Amino acid sequence: MSRLVNVTELLLFEMLDSTLKGVEGFCRCERCRIDVAAIALNNLPTNYVVTDEGEVKKRISVLHMQIRVDLTQAIIRAAKEVMKQPHHSR
């Protein structure tokens, strides 16, 4: 069965935790992580593909190298924004 997939979103979530480890002082609670994901995704172009279940990983691996740098930068920028104004008390 074919499905619609946002490759940018999938890659962001694959990279999120490892990228956030490099941001000193960042709170890694679920709320802060999701806030970072939302901000980063809102600042990146979407990249939708229609694919069969088995083809998703193949498509992602092809596009992975092309947008990895943009994703890393967007995650770091978003983390800095969230650190300035977290949605929870510290």
C-alpha positions in Angstrom: 0.0 0.0 0.0 1.3 3.4 -0.9 1.5 6.2 1.6 2.5 9.9 1.8 5.7 10.5 3.7 7.4 13.8 4.7 11.1 12.7 4.4 12.3 15.9 6.1 10.2 15.0 9.2 11.4 11.4 9.3 15.0 12.5 9.1 14.6 15.2 11.7 13.4 12.7 14.2 16.2 10.3 13.4 18.8 13.1 14.0 17.1 15.0 16.8 18.5 13.3 20.0 22.0 13.0 18.7 22.1 16.6 17.5 20.6 17.9 20.8 23.4 16.1 22.8 25.8 18.7 21.3 23.7 21.7 22.6 25.1 22.4 26.1 22.5 23.1 28.7 19.5 22.0 26.6 16.6 20.4 28.6 15.9 17.1 26.9 12.3 16.6 28.3 9.7 15.5 25.8 8.1 19.0 25.6 11.4 20.8 24.8 12.3 18.1 22.2 8.9 18.4 20.5 9.1 22.2 20.6 12.5 22.0 18.8 11.1 19.6 16.2 8.1 21.9 15.5 10.2 25.1 15.2 12.8 23.3 13.0 10.2 21.7 10.7 8.4 25.1 10.3 11.7 26.5 9.1 12.6 23.8 6.6 11.0 22.9 3.3 8.8 19.8 3.2 9.9 16.9 1.1 6.9 14.6 0.5 7.2 11.4 -1.4 4.6 8.8 -2.3 6.1 5.4 -1.6 5.3 1.8 -0.7 6.1 0.8 2.9 9.3 -1.0 1.9 10.6 1.9 -0.2 10.6 4.5 2.6 14.0 3.6 4.0 15.5 3.5 0.5 14.1 7.0 -0.4 15.3 8.4 3.0 18.9 7.1 2.5 19.1 8.8 -0.9 17.9 12.1 0.4 19.7 11.9 3.8 23.0 13.3 2.7 21.4 16.2 0.8 19.6 17.7 3.8 21.6 16.5 6.8 23.4 19.8 7.2 20.2 21.9 6.9 18.5 19.7 9.5 21.4 19.9 11.9 21.5 23.7 11.6 17.7 24.0 12.0 17.7 21.8 15.1 20.5 23.8 16.8 18.8 27.1 16.0 15.4 25.8 17.3 17.1 24.5 20.5 18.5 27.9 21.2 15.1 29.5 20.8 13.5 26.9 23.1 16.3 27.5 25.7 15.4 31.2 25.7 11.7 30.6 26.3 10.9 27.0 27.4 7.3 26.1 27.9 7.8 24.7 31.4 9.4 25.9 34.6 13.0 24.8 35.3 
